[in-house]
Amino acid sequence: MSYFQKKLKRRQGKFKEKSTPSLSRSKRVEHTIKLSKTKRDERLMKRRNIGKAGHRIGKSTSNKEITNYIPSLEELPSLVKKVQTEDLEIVHICAQLIRKMISVEEDPPVREVLQTRIIPTFVEFLKKGDDPFLQFESAWIISNVCSGDHDECEYVVDLGIVPIFNQLLHSEDPDLLEQSCWALGNVSGDCVEYRDLILEQNGIIDNLINVIQNSSSNLDIIQNANWCLSNLCRGKPRPPFNKVKKAIPVFAELINKNNKPLIIDSCWGLSYLSNGTDININSVIEAGVIPKMVEFLKVNSPKIQTPALRVIGNIVTGNSKQTQAVLDTDILEQLIPLIDHHRNQIKRETCWVLSNITAGKQSQIQQVIDSGIIPKISRMMKKANKLIRQEACWILSNGVYGSNVDQIIYFVEEGCLSEFIYFLKYDGTRILKICLEAIEKILQVGEIQAEKSGEKNPVVKMVKNLNGSERIEKLIDHHNKNIYKLAERIFDTYFYDDLASTSSSSSSSSDDDDDYDDQEDGNDYENQYLNEHNNSNSLNYYDQEQEQRVDNDIYEF
């Protein structure tokens, strides 16, 4: 079917709605490629206490720690029976042995222990304030049960452990305090429902903050309390900001500690809390964390770099002032080496950050250009996989879409046009849309150059040489209305005359159709298009910002 026949079929079969201004230049609130697929080694939402040798045993338990003996599964029924006796010494021994069983590194018998129905007994032991040793062993057992799957966690949550552990955050026993933080961290990491259940507990955030601030000499407690606090800030939908915002200054202080786990969990906490409105972002900026996040990009540790990039990326999804707060550091200098990072995840995060910076003002786009990072991105794209190449494409498309004429010419000179045309062969609606709109913007610059020189639009030839006109024509048959209308508009404006001139003849019905098209396009398309794009000096035709892309999906349970 010829192009003319396709147009006639579409005109006869579809009502042509007026086009609406593009939203593709907004900063990206949702990631197209879901950076949410970070590995568990980048963020463990649940943690098991496996009781490795060297685990700190505090003052309340050190004198009662038995041997390293771990009982077999066959001994479990006997231990369960004995732990319910009146002999407190036997109860202590059996509780500890059951804890050792359930804390092994490989295949802990959690299900088997649950099937004995002994867990309610350990929940009761949690309430025995006169026996911190038994409370501690019970808390450890329950914490490791909570580290399992949802059904296992649900079983103990239904026994009412959350308010009990919240009360135990006031304990003066360091081991019990640490284990209570551990248990609550595991419960909050299970699902949003349990996170919210914990947040509903009276004073839970204040209790955790007090634990952190009052345990300066006990790093294990601080780490567990901080991890729990970070878990309470994560999840989708996000927790109410007014319930968790008190954690921001705590995280801001802990990132200055020379302790990797504290830095990692605090950075993740800040990334969750900066993921939201401008109010959220301002709260994080006011905590003074930006310089430290930029500094962390130099650290040779993806576990630190990833959440640091998230914090920075979330901030630059905000308004121009918030974005500039990041650009006022040496952020661009620190992002340059990350473009070639050995881990693809870091490359993608870096591209995401840059794409939201190029979604800003022309002065901010110029800062990116002046940094010299664009040529490096172009070179990286030639050898990158599709996902990274696509993420990098957002940098270029946002840059082109918000730039002035000189800036657009710079992007073209650095090879962005070929990248936009490359992605026209894929079916993703969003990537097709941003590439088509960027190509259209570049073609408009070509028209300005043609008017000045009196020659033909040089970009039209460039697009043809890259087989772009053929790909644009094919997209006129795309299933998505916005895509086919955009492709048709570009083709009609810049390539239709060449196609028509090469046609040897046209039927009278085709001529009639062309007249119909010209009339409809003039009244419906072109007038609106020109009305929407009347700023020919700067070529900044669209008033909308680029599409925000904050990876909310990483916080899904």
Legacy VTK file of the C-alpha trace (Angstrom):
# vtk DataFile Version 3.0
C-alpha trace
ASCII
DATASET POLYDATA
POINTS 557 float
0.000 0.000 0.000
1.448 3.370 -1.028
1.806 6.292 1.323
-1.067 8.088 -0.437
-3.347 5.069 -0.018
-2.432 4.842 3.659
-3.402 8.459 4.162
-6.745 7.976 2.409
-7.524 4.887 4.492
-6.744 6.702 7.708
-8.817 9.744 6.740
-11.783 7.548 5.906
-11.495 5.315 8.950
-10.494 7.644 11.771
-11.594 10.993 13.166
-8.538 13.173 13.478
-8.419 14.856 16.874
-6.385 17.970 17.406
-2.888 17.301 18.637
-1.981 18.307 22.168
1.318 19.799 23.313
3.945 17.244 24.117
4.699 16.224 27.666
7.862 14.363 26.800
10.067 17.192 27.967
8.890 16.882 31.570
11.317 15.379 34.006
10.672 11.702 34.382
8.600 10.741 37.420
8.582 7.139 36.299
11.494 5.331 34.772
10.814 3.884 31.367
13.300 1.113 31.906
12.602 0.561 35.588
15.816 1.147 37.405
13.906 -0.606 40.168
15.551 -3.877 39.263
18.485 -3.334 41.573
20.077 -6.423 43.003
19.442 -7.622 46.521
23.086 -7.013 47.299
22.417 -3.309 46.719
19.626 -3.233 49.255
18.547 -6.008 51.594
15.046 -5.292 52.821
15.257 -8.188 55.259
18.228 -9.500 57.185
18.789 -12.738 59.039
20.958 -12.946 62.118
22.883 -16.126 61.390
24.935 -15.909 64.561
28.336 -16.259 62.938
31.366 -16.629 65.105
32.429 -13.227 66.277
28.892 -11.944 66.657
28.862 -9.684 69.672
27.274 -11.288 72.725
26.530 -8.591 75.262
26.626 -8.456 79.017
23.266 -10.122 79.483
24.128 -13.267 77.538
27.883 -13.776 77.515
27.941 -15.830 80.695
25.224 -18.146 79.444
26.319 -18.759 75.877
26.518 -22.497 75.446
28.793 -24.222 72.942
28.747 -23.889 69.184
26.674 -27.057 69.115
23.696 -26.861 66.760
21.005 -29.498 67.382
19.594 -31.608 64.589
16.042 -31.356 63.347
15.253 -34.662 65.062
15.923 -32.994 68.412
13.376 -30.223 67.811
10.318 -31.952 69.385
12.261 -32.617 72.565
13.516 -29.028 72.731
10.019 -27.679 72.199
8.705 -29.806 75.032
11.496 -28.789 77.417
11.249 -25.067 76.647
7.770 -25.149 78.165
8.874 -26.640 81.497
9.102 -24.813 84.823
12.863 -25.242 85.109
14.183 -21.831 84.047
17.712 -23.081 83.363
16.412 -25.765 81.008
14.151 -23.192 79.350
17.161 -20.934 78.744
19.235 -23.751 77.277
16.465 -25.026 74.985
15.512 -21.534 73.814
19.109 -20.891 72.858
19.404 -24.217 71.027
16.215 -23.516 69.056
17.629 -20.101 68.220
20.828 -21.735 66.945
18.787 -24.109 64.783
16.797 -21.303 63.198
19.888 -19.140 62.676
21.932 -21.480 60.490
23.100 -19.947 57.223
21.818 -22.675 54.903
18.155 -23.769 54.868
17.072 -22.810 58.389
14.144 -24.996 59.561
11.759 -22.067 59.984
8.703 -23.956 58.742
9.438 -26.888 60.987
9.707 -24.630 64.022
6.457 -22.875 63.109
4.695 -26.212 62.776
5.521 -27.038 66.405
3.387 -24.015 67.406
6.031 -22.949 69.903
6.314 -19.378 68.569
3.394 -18.054 70.703
5.392 -19.199 73.735
8.375 -17.136 72.617
6.079 -14.147 72.072
5.026 -14.487 75.708
8.681 -14.710 76.714
9.198 -11.294 75.065
7.027 -9.807 77.797
9.143 -11.208 80.641
10.864 -8.017 81.708
12.546 -9.796 84.599
14.414 -12.159 82.264
16.331 -10.205 79.594
18.213 -13.322 78.506
14.991 -15.146 77.604
13.624 -11.995 76.003
16.762 -11.717 73.877
16.717 -15.344 72.696
12.996 -15.076 71.919
13.516 -11.816 70.038
16.288 -13.396 67.962
14.096 -16.375 67.065
11.149 -14.175 66.116
13.363 -11.789 64.150
14.689 -14.633 62.021
11.177 -15.948 61.429
10.247 -12.455 60.193
13.173 -12.566 57.764
11.481 -15.388 55.875
8.672 -15.203 53.349
5.448 -13.261 53.820
3.471 -16.161 55.289
6.094 -16.730 57.954
6.250 -13.040 58.782
2.464 -12.788 58.811
2.230 -15.622 61.328
4.248 -13.788 63.972
2.831 -10.343 63.193
-0.647 -11.728 63.845
0.588 -12.757 67.285
0.962 -9.073 68.163
4.734 -8.691 68.135
4.868 -5.152 66.702
3.678 -3.223 69.784
5.801 -5.493 71.993
8.980 -4.699 70.055
8.099 -1.010 70.048
8.014 -1.118 73.849
11.290 -3.021 73.928
12.969 -0.069 72.203
13.039 1.428 75.704
14.999 -1.546 77.057
18.302 -0.883 78.793
19.699 -4.242 77.693
21.860 -3.587 74.599
21.422 -7.039 73.052
17.655 -6.954 73.433
17.565 -3.427 72.061
19.582 -4.426 69.011
17.423 -7.474 68.350
14.207 -5.455 68.700
15.426 -3.041 66.013
16.353 -6.031 63.876
12.897 -7.591 64.219
11.060 -4.358 63.417
13.329 -3.830 60.414
12.418 -7.250 59.057
8.706 -6.694 59.595
8.781 -3.275 57.921
10.692 -4.768 55.007
8.028 -7.385 54.342
5.248 -5.244 52.861
3.678 -1.791 52.890
0.882 -2.995 55.153
3.341 -3.952 57.876
5.396 -0.826 57.348
2.285 1.228 57.985
1.363 -0.944 60.963
4.705 -0.088 62.551
4.357 3.605 61.698
1.020 3.615 63.524
2.728 2.575 66.750
2.980 5.328 69.313
6.254 7.239 68.968
7.994 4.607 66.812
10.127 7.074 64.812
11.092 8.996 67.931
11.922 5.734 69.697
14.273 4.642 66.917
15.908 8.060 66.761
16.447 7.968 70.518
18.021 4.523 70.209
20.464 5.867 67.608
21.308 9.004 69.550
21.695 7.224 72.891
23.831 4.330 71.632
26.933 6.199 70.549
29.210 3.534 72.008
27.372 0.610 70.432
27.749 0.511 66.662
25.676 -2.672 66.228
22.609 -1.058 67.770
23.005 2.107 65.706
23.323 0.096 62.488
20.197 -1.959 63.160
18.130 1.016 64.303
19.238 3.031 61.268
18.438 0.173 58.907
14.985 -0.166 60.479
14.427 3.579 60.170
15.435 3.455 56.506
13.027 0.583 55.859
10.176 2.594 57.381
10.819 5.342 54.814
10.607 3.076 51.778
7.742 1.454 49.919
5.136 2.251 47.322
2.862 4.048 47.991
5.218 6.228 49.953
4.648 6.631 53.696
3.112 9.935 54.835
5.975 12.407 54.748
4.979 14.029 58.027
5.442 10.687 59.777
8.966 10.005 58.549
10.530 13.413 57.854
12.158 13.423 61.302
14.538 10.797 59.953
16.170 13.233 57.500
18.514 14.966 59.981
19.421 11.574 61.452
20.442 10.221 58.053
22.208 13.508 57.295
24.324 13.067 60.411
25.070 9.368 59.936
26.416 9.777 56.387
29.365 11.549 57.983
30.329 8.471 59.984
33.208 6.368 58.770
31.022 3.269 58.570
29.914 1.715 55.295
26.640 0.077 56.498
25.549 3.342 58.117
26.360 5.292 54.960
24.533 2.826 52.702
21.344 2.662 54.774
21.327 6.422 55.368
21.751 7.133 51.651
18.894 4.798 50.823
16.761 6.475 53.483
17.498 9.881 51.964
16.700 8.524 48.506
13.261 7.389 49.690
12.546 10.696 51.414
13.693 12.808 48.451
11.385 10.880 46.138
8.301 13.064 46.128
7.168 16.647 45.941
9.288 19.775 45.984
8.589 19.899 49.727
10.279 16.527 50.176
13.200 17.610 48.030
13.604 20.902 49.895
13.711 19.088 53.222
16.576 16.940 51.977
18.424 19.892 50.439
18.082 21.900 53.652
19.694 19.024 55.551
22.872 19.857 53.625
23.441 16.408 52.125
24.143 17.339 48.490
27.933 17.816 48.830
28.250 14.489 50.616
26.175 12.678 47.976
28.411 14.091 45.250
31.478 13.085 47.240
30.165 9.525 47.517
30.216 9.231 43.715
34.010 9.102 43.959
33.882 6.093 46.288
34.713 2.834 44.556
31.622 1.076 45.889
28.427 0.607 43.834
26.559 -0.052 47.084
27.248 3.546 48.077
27.241 5.098 44.605
23.810 3.723 43.695
21.779 5.303 46.519
23.866 8.485 46.280
22.916 8.730 42.604
19.304 8.154 43.581
19.332 11.068 46.001
20.926 13.334 43.396
18.573 12.071 40.699
15.513 12.709 42.843
16.649 16.237 43.647
17.157 17.158 39.987
13.604 16.044 39.206
12.548 19.077 41.206
12.268 22.680 40.111
15.038 24.699 38.480
16.281 26.087 41.777
16.571 22.608 43.271
18.341 21.326 40.177
20.743 24.252 40.330
21.592 23.376 43.937
23.091 20.170 42.567
24.753 21.846 39.586
26.458 24.326 41.897
28.657 21.449 43.071
31.133 19.573 40.872
28.452 16.973 40.091
29.062 16.966 36.322
32.753 16.353 36.839
31.944 13.377 39.059
29.383 11.946 36.624
31.813 11.837 33.700
33.751 8.723 34.835
30.507 6.973 35.807
29.397 7.003 32.166
31.957 4.241 31.588
31.464 2.466 34.905
31.957 -1.299 34.790
28.483 -1.874 36.238
25.572 -1.261 33.895
23.345 -0.269 36.798
25.606 2.673 37.608
25.678 3.712 33.942
21.887 3.705 33.789
21.504 5.639 37.037
24.029 8.188 35.782
22.172 8.628 32.507
18.914 9.046 34.398
20.418 11.828 36.522
21.787 13.587 33.442
18.488 13.270 31.566
16.732 15.151 34.331
19.404 17.845 34.316
19.018 18.342 30.551
15.297 18.641 31.216
16.048 21.937 32.933
16.641 25.471 31.729
18.827 26.329 28.752
21.492 27.644 31.120
21.549 24.250 32.841
21.739 22.457 29.505
24.680 24.712 28.684
26.414 23.610 31.874
26.097 20.021 30.694
27.476 20.957 27.285
30.368 22.907 28.813
31.310 19.933 30.999
32.279 17.961 27.894
30.178 14.978 28.885
28.018 14.833 25.730
30.784 13.466 23.435
31.523 10.822 26.054
27.855 9.843 26.127
27.771 9.608 22.337
30.800 7.313 22.304
29.379 5.189 25.091
26.087 4.738 23.241
27.821 3.154 20.260
28.899 0.167 22.348
26.213 0.097 25.060
23.360 -2.362 25.331
19.866 -1.289 24.354
18.684 -0.356 27.849
21.632 1.907 28.573
21.501 3.348 25.066
17.822 4.107 25.563
18.465 5.773 28.905
21.195 7.876 27.317
18.799 8.800 24.533
16.704 10.648 27.115
19.707 12.860 27.875
20.001 13.878 24.229
16.276 14.207 23.534
15.637 16.331 26.605
18.669 18.421 25.712
17.534 18.975 22.135
13.973 19.680 23.137
14.852 22.444 25.592
17.773 24.008 23.742
18.255 27.114 21.658
19.453 26.938 18.065
23.167 26.913 18.823
22.754 24.220 21.454
20.727 22.044 19.099
23.400 22.390 16.427
25.930 21.226 19.016
23.870 18.134 19.822
23.579 17.312 16.114
27.316 17.710 15.632
27.826 15.197 18.439
25.767 12.584 16.590
22.439 12.683 18.385
20.392 12.577 15.178
21.610 9.085 14.315
20.668 7.912 17.815
17.126 9.236 17.480
16.729 7.533 14.120
18.196 4.312 15.522
15.373 4.043 18.051
12.655 4.533 15.435
12.897 0.820 14.668
11.723 -0.132 18.161
8.132 -0.296 19.307
8.290 1.415 22.692
5.784 4.250 22.548
7.607 6.592 24.896
11.010 6.248 23.263
9.449 6.644 19.807
7.688 9.789 20.930
10.745 11.524 22.361
12.850 10.591 19.332
10.275 11.806 16.831
9.845 15.065 18.694
13.594 15.586 18.872
13.940 14.881 15.152
11.168 17.377 14.456
12.911 20.000 16.562
16.175 19.468 14.681
14.335 19.705 11.354
12.911 23.043 12.499
16.444 24.292 13.113
17.285 23.117 9.610
14.455 25.280 8.275
15.961 28.318 9.971
19.340 27.526 8.458
17.704 27.082 5.039
15.969 30.466 5.287
19.251 32.158 6.110
21.237 30.437 3.371
18.535 30.321 0.729
19.267 26.637 0.216
17.393 23.468 1.092
16.957 22.241 4.642
20.253 20.431 5.360
18.703 18.282 8.075
16.261 16.722 5.613
19.191 15.304 3.673
20.848 14.098 6.871
17.694 12.258 7.921
17.354 10.669 4.479
20.969 9.543 4.457
20.376 7.801 7.783
17.240 6.084 6.384
15.229 8.175 8.800
12.558 9.213 6.321
11.754 5.565 5.601
11.406 4.770 9.290
9.255 7.825 9.872
6.992 6.781 7.001
6.611 3.295 8.456
5.493 4.789 11.755
2.490 6.308 10.017
1.006 2.818 10.400
1.821 2.660 14.115
-0.979 1.449 16.400
-0.567 4.381 18.789
-2.478 7.474 17.733
0.075 9.948 19.066
2.910 8.192 17.276
1.262 7.904 13.877
-0.002 11.498 14.007
3.439 12.793 14.927
5.144 10.691 12.261
2.613 11.809 9.683
3.087 15.452 10.579
6.862 15.213 10.236
6.647 13.291 6.986
4.065 15.638 5.468
6.064 18.716 6.461
9.547 17.651 5.399
9.427 14.582 3.134
6.028 14.547 1.435
7.006 16.799 -1.473
9.978 14.605 -2.374
7.790 11.524 -2.338
5.102 13.199 -4.400
7.608 14.445 -6.964
8.907 10.923 -7.520
5.446 9.507 -8.151
4.907 8.949 -11.854
1.163 9.526 -11.663
-1.750 9.678 -9.255
-5.343 8.689 -9.666
-8.134 11.230 -9.492
-9.279 9.726 -6.224
-5.782 10.220 -4.849
-5.833 13.823 -6.043
-9.143 14.358 -4.310
-7.704 12.801 -1.209
-4.662 15.067 -1.340
-6.933 18.110 -1.602
-8.891 16.855 1.386
-5.686 16.273 3.293
-4.337 19.701 2.476
-7.550 21.353 3.648
-7.814 19.339 6.837
-4.131 19.597 7.625
-4.269 23.337 7.075
-7.279 23.866 9.318
-6.629 21.219 11.905
-2.928 20.486 12.063
-0.798 23.257 10.749
-2.629 26.251 12.200
-2.624 24.720 15.641
0.958 23.612 15.201
2.065 27.118 14.249
0.078 28.623 17.094
1.791 26.299 19.531
5.228 26.909 18.041
5.448 30.654 17.521
8.746 31.412 19.238
11.009 31.178 16.222
13.893 33.004 17.873
14.780 30.456 20.516
13.047 27.424 19.036
11.934 26.655 22.573
8.482 25.956 21.222
7.090 23.888 24.015
6.450 25.497 27.368
6.144 22.157 29.095
9.039 20.756 31.084
10.523 17.409 30.300
8.885 14.380 31.733
10.102 13.631 35.246
11.431 10.167 35.722
11.903 9.118 39.309
12.145 5.412 39.672
9.277 4.783 42.036
9.232 1.089 41.248
12.343 0.379 43.220
10.318 0.948 46.334
7.671 -1.609 45.515
7.414 -4.557 47.846
LINES 1 558
557 0 1 2 3 4 5 6 7 8 9 10 11 12 13 14 15 16 17 18 19 20 21 22 23 24 25 26 27 28 29 30 31 32 33 34 35 36 37 38 39 40 41 42 43 44 45 46 47 48 49 50 51 52 53 54 55 56 57 58 59 60 61 62 63 64 65 66 67 68 69 70 71 72 73 74 75 76 77 78 79 80 81 82 83 84 85 86 87 88 89 90 91 92 93 94 95 96 97 98 99 100 101 102 103 104 105 106 107 108 109 110 111 112 113 114 115 116 117 118 119 120 121 122 123 124 125 126 127 128 129 130 131 132 133 134 135 136 137 138 139 140 141 142 143 144 145 146 147 148 149 150 151 152 153 154 155 156 157 158 159 160 161 162 163 164 165 166 167 168 169 170 171 172 173 174 175 176 177 178 179 180 181 182 183 184 185 186 187 188 189 190 191 192 193 194 195 196 197 198 199 200 201 202 203 204 205 206 207 208 209 210 211 212 213 214 215 216 217 218 219 220 221 222 223 224 225 226 227 228 229 230 231 232 233 234 235 236 237 238 239 240 241 242 243 244 245 246 247 248 249 250 251 252 253 254 255 256 257 258 259 260 261 262 263 264 265 266 267 268 269 270 271 272 273 274 275 276 277 278 279 280 281 282 283 284 285 286 287 288 289 290 291 292 293 294 295 296 297 298 299 300 301 302 303 304 305 306 307 308 309 310 311 312 313 314 315 316 317 318 319 320 321 322 323 324 325 326 327 328 329 330 331 332 333 334 335 336 337 338 339 340 341 342 343 344 345 346 347 348 349 350 351 352 353 354 355 356 357 358 359 360 361 362 363 364 365 366 367 368 369 370 371 372 373 374 375 376 377 378 379 380 381 382 383 384 385 386 387 388 389 390 391 392 393 394 395 396 397 398 399 400 401 402 403 404 405 406 407 408 409 410 411 412 413 414 415 416 417 418 419 420 421 422 423 424 425 426 427 428 429 430 431 432 433 434 435 436 437 438 439 440 441 442 443 444 445 446 447 448 449 450 451 452 453 454 455 456 457 458 459 460 461 462 463 464 465 466 467 468 469 470 471 472 473 474 475 476 477 478 479 480 481 482 483 484 485 486 487 488 489 490 491 492 493 494 495 496 497 498 499 500 501 502 503 504 505 506 507 508 509 510 511 512 513 514 515 516 517 518 519 520 521 522 523 524 525 526 527 528 529 530 531 532 533 534 535 536 537 538 539 540 541 542 543 544 545 546 547 548 549 550 551 552 553 554 555 556
